[in-house]
Amino acid sequence: MITEAVIYSKKGQKLKLEKIEIPKPKNDEVIIKIVSSGICHSQLINLSRDPRQPELLGHEATGIVQEKGRMVKHVNTGDRVLISWMPHFENKNLNKDYFKPVNIFYKKKPLQAFIFTWAKKTLINSQFVTKLPKDLDMYDTSIIGCAGIAGYGTVLNTVNIQKKQSVVVYGAGGLGLLAINAAKNLGAKPIIAIDINKKKLTFSKKFGADYAILSNKNLKKTIMKITKNEGIDYIFDMVGSNETLENSIDILKTCIPGNSRGGSIVLVGFPNQKFELNTRNILMAEQKIIGSRGGSCVPKKDFKKFYKDYRSGKMMLKKIVTKKYSLHQINKAVNDLSKGKILGRAIIKIS
């Protein structure tokens, strides 16, 4: 089967839409006709380095099953599906069951790929595919597979927010807005968005932010004034830099011995360098730092919750998708993302 996909060949060069050949699916593989794909900030990490081989991109999408291997039972040909890098099945043996590349052909040469959705059709291991209900919009929901699980899912799954507990979300991009959205649904107050982009901060108020604050040297003073010197119960760091982690520790609630515990920081944004931590201070303040990989989501359970919240309007996907591109506009889309021109999340409309 011949189709077209976005190819990344060399750092600094434009992405190209080129023909690839997809073989018949193996026993545990499916071929999906892509309807829509999200454009994730983590793709900029891929594009910041030279690939060892031509690389296929994209990891969250919706589509329709075209063919399937004989061992695939949870979806059928013709089904509408959601693609996510969080596996549909619960796998205890990560190395054996999770990292299963597929083999395609590019310029008549074999090429291995893990997940790719910036394409008209994709070949993928069936564990990354979950059935999508027929009544759901396939464009809005195409961002659930990454932004949904890491933003909305992280708030629901990694901590236990109670009503009127304070929340800070560091980074008001797609993940941050969905985290604010989820925190608002849980009754958190105040909810504070922190970013360096004024337009993103203004936009964050549509999702439930009570305060939108520019990250600056007066941050601690501002936060302590808002919280009456108590500090923050829960901080969700969507950025992952040393600066955001250092600032988060500085504004986090500390314990009162015999009365209350300290606050928690949830790390979502992928760190690009090491950070030295004073563990004695963390112990004495009874604070927590929690890592969140994909919001600890279990698709069989959590996607049903997401779909229900989307139907009711509680999960604000319609508002968060603000830009739509065609596959031929992929370089413009990536450029807009890198320059901070996209509020919320952008998608690629493919079919």
ABEGO torsion letter per residue (X at the ends): XBBBBBBBABBGBBBBBBBBBBBBBBAABBBBBBABBBBBAAAAAAAABBBABBBBBEABBBBBBABBBAABAABBBGBBBBBBABBABBBABAAAAABBBBBBBBGGBBBBBABBABBABBBBBAAABBBBBAABBAAAAAAAAAAAAAAAAAAAAABBBBBGBBBBBBEABAAAAAAAAAAAAAGBOBBBBBBABAAAAAAAAAAGBABBBBBBAAAAAAAAAAAGGAEBABBBBAAGBAAAAAAAAAABBBBBBGABBBBBBBBABBBABBBBBBAAAAAAAGBBBBBBBGGGBBAAAAAAAAAAAAAAGABBAAAABABBBBAAAAAAAAAAAAAGABBEBBBBBAX
